[in-house]
Amino acid sequence: MKTDSIITDEEGICTNGGGYSFLHLLIYLVEKYYDRPTAIYCSKIFQIDLDRQQQSDFVIFNGQKGMEMK
Protein backbone atom coordinates (compact mmCIF):
# COMPACT_ATOMS: atom_id res chain seq x y z
CA MET A 1 0.00 0.00 0.00
CA LYS A 2 1.34 3.42 -0.97
CA THR A 3 -0.34 5.74 1.53
CA ASP A 4 1.74 8.82 0.60
CA SER A 5 1.39 8.49 -3.17
CA ILE A 6 -0.96 10.69 -5.13
CA ILE A 7 -1.20 8.16 -7.96
CA THR A 8 -0.94 4.38 -7.84
CA ASP A 9 -0.59 2.43 -11.08
CA GLU A 10 -0.38 -1.31 -10.49
CA GLU A 11 -1.57 -4.33 -12.47
CA GLY A 12 -3.52 -2.22 -14.95
CA ILE A 13 -5.40 -0.25 -12.29
CA CYS A 14 -4.78 3.48 -11.90
CA THR A 15 -6.15 5.23 -8.85
CA ASN A 16 -5.62 8.41 -6.86
CA GLY A 17 -6.06 9.67 -3.33
CA GLY A 18 -7.30 13.03 -2.11
CA GLY A 19 -10.10 15.36 -3.12
CA TYR A 20 -8.60 16.98 -6.21
CA SER A 21 -5.84 14.50 -6.98
CA PHE A 22 -7.95 13.22 -9.88
CA LEU A 23 -6.39 16.16 -11.76
CA HIS A 24 -2.95 14.63 -11.20
CA LEU A 25 -4.32 11.29 -12.37
CA LEU A 26 -5.62 12.87 -15.58
CA ILE A 27 -2.24 14.48 -16.31
CA TYR A 28 -0.51 11.19 -15.50
CA LEU A 29 -2.74 9.35 -17.98
CA VAL A 30 -2.11 11.98 -20.67
CA GLU A 31 1.63 11.47 -20.20
CA LYS A 32 1.33 7.68 -20.06
CA TYR A 33 -0.82 7.28 -23.15
CA TYR A 34 0.29 10.29 -25.20
CA ASP A 35 3.55 12.05 -24.27
CA ARG A 36 5.26 14.27 -21.70
CA PRO A 37 5.19 17.53 -23.71
CA THR A 38 1.41 17.28 -23.99
CA ALA A 39 1.13 16.51 -20.26
CA ILE A 40 3.29 19.56 -19.48
CA TYR A 41 1.11 21.72 -21.72
CA CYS A 42 -2.08 20.46 -20.02
CA SER A 43 -0.61 20.96 -16.54
CA LYS A 44 0.21 24.58 -17.39
CA ILE A 45 -3.27 25.22 -18.80
CA PHE A 46 -4.96 23.74 -15.71
CA GLN A 47 -2.26 24.99 -13.27
CA ILE A 48 -1.42 21.54 -11.91
CA ASP A 49 1.95 20.76 -10.32
CA LEU A 50 3.07 18.06 -12.77
CA ASP A 51 5.85 16.48 -10.72
CA ARG A 52 4.12 16.23 -7.35
CA GLN A 53 4.58 12.66 -6.11
CA GLN A 54 3.26 12.78 -2.55
CA GLN A 55 0.27 14.22 -0.79
CA SER A 56 1.96 14.41 2.62
CA ASP A 57 2.28 18.21 2.22
CA PHE A 58 -1.47 18.40 2.70
CA VAL A 59 -1.76 16.29 5.86
CA ILE A 60 -3.65 18.24 8.52
CA PHE A 61 -4.20 15.42 10.99
CA ASN A 62 -1.79 12.65 11.85
CA GLY A 63 -3.51 10.31 14.30
CA GLN A 64 -1.55 8.22 16.76
CA LYS A 65 -2.02 4.48 16.67
CA GLY A 66 -2.63 2.68 19.91
CA MET A 67 -4.10 5.62 21.79
CA GLU A 68 -7.50 5.21 23.35
CA MET A 69 -10.00 8.02 22.88
CA LYS A 70 -12.00 8.97 25.99
N, C-alpha and C positions, 0 to 999 in steps of 0.2 A: 504494500500500500504506500502510495506517495502522497502523504498528507500535506506537504508544502508545495507541491506542484500545481501550477495553474492548469496545465493540460497533461492528460495521460493518454498515451497512444500505445495500446498493447493488444495483440492478437486480433487486429482488425477493428477494434473498438476505440473510438476517440471520445473523450469526455472532458469536462471542465468542472472546476469548483469555484464558488463565489458568485455573487449576484450578477455582475457584468462581465465575468470572465468569458462568457460566450463570444464576446468580441475578439478576444485573443484566440479562441478556438477557430473562429471564422478566418482570421488572418493566417493562422497555422495551416488550415486546410487549403487556402489559396496558395501558400508557398509549397505545400506538399504536392498538390495536384497541378499547379501551373508553374510558377517560378518565383524566386526571391525578389527580383525587381518589381514585379507586380504586387507582391505582398508589401513591400516597402511603400510603394505608391498608395495602396489602399490604407495602410496604417497612417500615412501622413494626411490623407483626405479625412479619415475618421478620428484622427488624433489619438491613436492607440500606441502605447509603448511596445514596439515590436519585439524587443529582446527580453522582456520581463519573463523570468522563469519561475519565480516563487510568489506566493501571496502572503508570506509572513510579514511583509511591511504593513499589511492592513489588519493584523491581529489586534483586537481591542480587549480581548479577554482570554487569559491563559489559565484555565482551571487547574487545580492541583489534584492529582489522583490520590486516592486513599484517605482523603479528608472527609469526615462526616459532617453533613449540614445539620444544624440544629434550629 
